[in-house]
Amino acid sequence: MSKRPSQLDDIVKYIIDISNGKSTLTEENISEEKDEQCQYILTSLLFMNQELEFSARLRQENLALSIKNKTLIEKSKEAEQFVYLASHDLKSPLLNVKSLLELVENDEENNLSNDSATFIKQGILSATRMAQLIDNLLDYAKLDILANIQLIDPIELIKQVAADLSGEILESNVIIDVSDNLPKINGDNVKIGALFQNIISNAIKYSKEGKSTIKITARQDGSNDVFCVEDNGIGIAKNDIHRLFDFFVRTGSSNKYQGSGIGLAHCKKIMQIHGGSIWVESEEGKYSKFLLSFPKPPMDK
């Protein structure tokens, strides 16, 4: 390492040595300098050099992040376009088959046997379920896009969900009891609405005969707000709980309880993209609790 400057007229040469890699400027070297004015200049130079290095690293990292984000956006658009095209290509022949079966079923000139009529009806129902399944998969593929992040009042949102489910609520004789003290949620209003609609609809579907109650409460857990949707329905078998949020999982009798088996997978995905988590506690024949843990909105932390 070249000799440190002891006079101001040597500073320029020392700086050139540093820039050429012949000398290294460190806090230790500066502290050994006896000339206070020279020490001040070198300290300023060290700080400027560190700031420039930090800015350069930050620009490189931002550039790399920007490239990654651009790539992710492009891939996301490609995937969404593929899903749209695939769903269209799958649904078109399926709906054609369904239409043809309905024409045969409704044609009074066809003297169908009871077995033939049954087979046609089953074919129509299967085509309808398949079309719904394709729509559900398309909805799932679009969940990564958060369109409208806002501060949501869950009490008002649940009122809207209950209004949409009013027919099911009346038919099943279910009471929905919502706490007056639910914290606000920072998220996509449409997706959070779909989340609560899926869970409440499930609670209605699996309610016991007679009057049932669905309670919606919340509690604080550190930096999270944990919502609880609790019902006193038929519960969930212990062996089913660990796979409840997987694709195409349906509990109970598939004949009695209709569904695609995708709803709770949707719920899990919605919670993940909002930085939260979902899990269930249940005892078969007694109750189920769906717990939704959301990060507190920034202003509430």
NORSULBEL-V141921 format. One line per field, one symbol per residue. ss: DSSP state (A for helix, B for strand, O for the rest). psi: psi as a letter, one per 40 degrees, with the letter a starting at -180 (. if undefined). burial: + if it has 16 or more other C-alpha atoms within 10 Angstrom, else -. Layout:
ss->???
psi->???
burial->???
This chain:
ss->OOOOOOOAAAAAAAAAAAAOOOOOOOAAAAAOOOOAAAAAAAAAAAAAAAAAAAAAAAAAAAAAAAAAAAAAAAAAAAAAAAAAAAAAAAAAAAAAAAAAAAAAAAOOOOOOOAAAAAAAAAAAAAAAAAAAAAAAAAAAAOOOOOOOBBBBOAAAAAAAAAAAOAAAAAAAOBBBBBOOOOOOBBBBAAAAAAAAAAAAAAAAAOOOOOOBBBBBBBBBBOOBBBBBBBBOOOOOOAAAAOOOOOOOOOOOOOOOOOOOOOAAAAAAAAAAAOOOBBBBBBBOOOBBBBBBBBBOOAAAO
psi->hihiheideedddddddddeedihhidddddehdhddddddddddddddddddddddddddddddddddddddddddddddddddddddddddddddddddddddehdehgiiddddddddddddddddddddddddddddedehhdghihhhdddddddddddeddddddefihhhhieghiihhahdddddddddddddddddfiiiahihhhhiiiigbeihhihhhifaeahideedeedeiifhhiahdddhiieeeddddddddddeeeaiiiihihhedihhhhhhihiidee.
burial->---++-----+--++-+-----+++----+--+----++--++--+-----------------------------+------++--+---+--++--+--+---+--------------++-++--+--++-++++++-++----------+-++-++--++------+--+++-+-+---++++++++-++++++++++++++++++---+++++++-----+++++++++++++-------++--++++-------+++++++++++++--+-+++-+-++---+++++++++++----
